[in-house]
Amino acid sequence: MKKVRQILAILGIVLLAGMYIATIVCALSASENFMNMLMASIYATIVIPVLIWAITFIYKLAKKEDNKEEK
């Protein structure tokens, strides 16, 4: 289980770094759709970590409930 958590943590770091780089590239882009790309990138940079936190929080709560029922 520890190995899986480490792999998921590394994947999350890579994903966040990629989103930050995409945000910078979109901000510096001279494309006609740069504002839409920038807003989507900023949105993803905020929403994805919050979703990851929420999923882990709910998982921990569910796991505690399972442990209480077994006792």
Phi and psi restraints in degrees (value plus and minus 20) as a CYANA .aco file:
   2 LYS   PHI     -84.0   -44.0
   2 LYS   PSI     -58.2   -18.2
   3 LYS   PHI     -84.6   -44.6
   3 LYS   PSI     -61.0   -21.0
   4 VAL   PHI     -84.0   -44.0
   4 VAL   PSI     -63.1   -23.1
   5 ARG   PHI     -83.3   -43.3
   5 ARG   PSI     -59.2   -19.2
   6 GLN   PHI     -85.0   -45.0
   6 GLN   PSI     -62.9   -22.9
   7 ILE   PHI     -84.3   -44.3
   7 ILE   PSI     -63.4   -23.4
   8 LEU   PHI     -85.4   -45.4
   8 LEU   PSI     -56.4   -16.4
   9 ALA   PHI     -85.3   -45.3
   9 ALA   PSI     -62.9   -22.9
  10 ILE   PHI     -84.1   -44.1
  10 ILE   PSI     -61.7   -21.7
  11 LEU   PHI     -81.9   -41.9
  11 LEU   PSI     -60.9   -20.9
  12 GLY   PHI     -83.0   -43.0
  12 GLY   PSI     -61.5   -21.5
  13 ILE   PHI     -82.8   -42.8
  13 ILE   PSI     -64.5   -24.5
  14 VAL   PHI     -83.5   -43.5
  14 VAL   PSI     -61.6   -21.6
  15 LEU   PHI     -82.7   -42.7
  15 LEU   PSI     -65.9   -25.9
  16 LEU   PHI     -83.6   -43.6
  16 LEU   PSI     -63.1   -23.1
  17 ALA   PHI     -82.0   -42.0
  17 ALA   PSI     -61.0   -21.0
  18 GLY   PHI     -82.4   -42.4
  18 GLY   PSI     -58.9   -18.9
  19 MET   PHI     -88.4   -48.4
  19 MET   PSI     -58.5   -18.5
  20 TYR   PHI     -84.7   -44.7
  20 TYR   PSI     -61.6   -21.6
  21 ILE   PHI     -84.8   -44.8
  21 ILE   PSI     -62.1   -22.1
  22 ALA   PHI     -82.2   -42.2
  22 ALA   PSI     -57.9   -17.9
  23 THR   PHI     -83.1   -43.1
  23 THR   PSI     -63.8   -23.8
  24 ILE   PHI     -85.0   -45.0
  24 ILE   PSI     -63.6   -23.6
  25 VAL   PHI     -83.2   -43.2
  25 VAL   PSI     -62.3   -22.3
  26 CYS   PHI     -85.4   -45.4
  26 CYS   PSI     -56.9   -16.9
  27 ALA   PHI     -87.9   -47.9
  27 ALA   PSI     -52.9   -12.9
  28 LEU   PHI    -113.1   -73.1
  28 LEU   PSI     -25.2    14.8
  29 SER   PHI     -91.5   -51.5
  29 SER   PSI     129.5   169.5
  30 ALA   PHI    -125.1   -85.1
  30 ALA   PSI      -0.9    39.1
  31 SER   PHI     -90.6   -50.6
  31 SER   PSI     136.7   176.7
  32 GLU   PHI     -91.5   -51.5
  32 GLU   PSI     -42.6    -2.6
  33 ASN   PHI    -122.2   -82.2
  33 ASN   PSI       0.9    40.9
  34 PHE   PHI     -82.4   -42.4
  34 PHE   PSI     -53.9   -13.9
  35 MET   PHI     -87.8   -47.8
  35 MET   PSI     -61.2   -21.2
  36 ASN   PHI     -84.8   -44.8
  36 ASN   PSI     -62.9   -22.9
  37 MET   PHI     -85.2   -45.2
  37 MET   PSI     -60.1   -20.1
  38 LEU   PHI     -84.6   -44.6
  38 LEU   PSI     -65.1   -25.1
  39 MET   PHI     -84.7   -44.7
  39 MET   PSI     -60.4   -20.4
  40 ALA   PHI     -84.2   -44.2
  40 ALA   PSI     -60.1   -20.1
  41 SER   PHI     -87.2   -47.2
  41 SER   PSI     -63.4   -23.4
  42 ILE   PHI     -84.6   -44.6
  42 ILE   PSI     -61.7   -21.7
  43 TYR   PHI     -79.5   -39.5
  43 TYR   PSI     -67.7   -27.7
  44 ALA   PHI     -84.7   -44.7
  44 ALA   PSI     -56.5   -16.5
  45 THR   PHI     -83.8   -43.8
  45 THR   PSI     -50.0   -10.0
  46 ILE   PHI    -109.8   -69.8
  46 ILE   PSI     -65.9   -25.9
  47 VAL   PHI     -93.4   -53.4
  47 VAL   PSI     -62.3   -22.3
  48 ILE   PHI     -81.7   -41.7
  48 ILE   PSI     -67.2   -27.2
  49 PRO   PHI     -82.5   -42.5
  49 PRO   PSI     -55.5   -15.5
  50 VAL   PHI     -85.6   -45.6
  50 VAL   PSI     -61.4   -21.4
  51 LEU   PHI     -84.2   -44.2
  51 LEU   PSI     -61.1   -21.1
  52 ILE   PHI     -81.9   -41.9
  52 ILE   PSI     -63.6   -23.6
  53 TRP   PHI     -82.7   -42.7
  53 TRP   PSI     -64.3   -24.3
  54 ALA   PHI     -82.9   -42.9
  54 ALA   PSI     -61.7   -21.7
  55 ILE   PHI     -84.2   -44.2
  55 ILE   PSI     -64.8   -24.8
  56 THR   PHI     -86.3   -46.3
  56 THR   PSI     -56.9   -16.9
  57 PHE   PHI     -83.7   -43.7
  57 PHE   PSI     -66.3   -26.3
  58 ILE   PHI     -85.8   -45.8
  58 ILE   PSI     -57.8   -17.8
  59 TYR   PHI     -81.9   -41.9
  59 TYR   PSI     -64.3   -24.3
  60 LYS   PHI     -84.0   -44.0
  60 LYS   PSI     -61.2   -21.2
  61 LEU   PHI     -83.4   -43.4
  61 LEU   PSI     -63.3   -23.3
  62 ALA   PHI     -85.6   -45.6
  62 ALA   PSI     -57.9   -17.9
  63 LYS   PHI     -87.2   -47.2
  63 LYS   PSI     -58.5   -18.5
  64 LYS   PHI     -84.2   -44.2
  64 LYS   PSI     -60.3   -20.3
  65 GLU   PHI     -83.0   -43.0
  65 GLU   PSI     -60.0   -20.0
  66 ASP   PHI     -83.3   -43.3
  66 ASP   PSI     -61.2   -21.2
  67 ASN   PHI     -86.7   -46.7
  67 ASN   PSI     -55.3   -15.3
  68 LYS   PHI     -88.2   -48.2
  68 LYS   PSI     -59.0   -19.0
  69 GLU   PHI     -89.8   -49.8
  69 GLU   PSI     -51.3   -11.3
  70 GLU   PHI     -91.2   -51.2
  70 GLU   PSI     -48.4    -8.4
